[in-house]
Amino acid sequence: MTHVYFVRHAQPLHAGEDDRTRPLTDEGREDAKSVLQHLTDKSIDVCYCSPYLRSVETIAETAGLFGLD
């Protein structure tokens, strides 16, 4: 059976950044670690995200754990 996990990007910094290049806030980085903790025991074969920096930063550590880009 295939399982799909949807994760919304974590809290981005809103101060003066272009929408595509908004990095995560400190709180957002902590939330990204929470995503990692929740998915660690899952079997993840692929990760997809938008090219927006906040999305990439949210899932990067989780993807790395599973050896994914």
C-alpha positions as CSV (number, residue, x, y, z in Angstrom):
1,M,0.0,0.0,0.0
2,T,1.3,3.5,-0.9
3,H,1.1,6.2,1.8
4,V,1.4,9.9,1.0
5,Y,2.5,12.4,3.6
6,F,1.8,16.0,3.0
7,V,3.9,18.6,4.9
8,R,3.3,22.3,4.7
9,H,6.4,24.4,4.8
10,A,7.5,25.7,8.2
11,Q,7.4,29.3,9.3
12,P,9.2,31.6,6.8
13,L,10.8,34.9,7.4
14,H,8.6,37.6,5.9
15,A,10.9,40.6,6.2
16,G,11.8,42.0,2.8
17,E,12.6,38.8,1.1
18,D,11.3,37.8,-2.4
19,D,8.6,35.1,-2.0
20,R,10.8,32.4,-3.7
21,T,13.8,33.1,-1.5
22,R,12.2,33.4,2.0
23,P,14.2,31.3,4.4
24,L,12.8,29.7,7.5
25,T,12.8,31.5,10.8
26,D,14.4,30.0,13.9
27,E,10.9,28.6,14.8
28,G,10.6,27.3,11.3
29,R,13.9,25.4,11.6
30,E,12.7,23.8,14.8
31,D,9.4,22.9,13.0
32,A,11.5,21.2,10.3
33,K,13.2,19.1,12.9
34,S,9.8,18.1,14.2
35,V,8.9,17.0,10.6
36,L,12.1,14.9,10.6
37,Q,11.1,13.3,14.0
38,H,7.6,12.4,12.7
39,L,8.8,10.8,9.5
40,T,11.9,9.0,10.8
41,D,10.2,5.7,11.4
42,K,8.4,5.8,8.0
43,S,9.5,4.2,4.8
44,I,10.1,7.2,2.5
45,D,11.0,6.5,-1.2
46,V,10.7,10.0,-2.7
47,C,10.3,13.6,-1.6
48,Y,8.7,16.3,-3.7
49,C,8.6,20.0,-2.8
50,S,8.3,23.3,-4.5
51,P,11.5,25.1,-5.5
52,Y,10.8,27.8,-2.9
53,L,13.5,28.0,-0.3
54,R,11.2,27.6,2.7
55,S,9.9,24.4,1.2
56,V,13.3,23.0,0.5
57,E,14.6,23.9,3.9
58,T,11.6,22.3,5.6
59,I,12.1,18.8,4.0
60,A,15.9,18.8,3.4
61,E,17.0,17.0,6.6
62,T,14.3,14.4,6.2
63,A,15.2,13.8,2.5
64,G,18.9,13.5,3.6
65,L,18.0,10.9,6.2
66,F,16.6,8.7,3.5
67,G,19.4,9.5,1.0
68,L,17.1,11.5,-1.2
69,D,17.6,14.8,-3.1
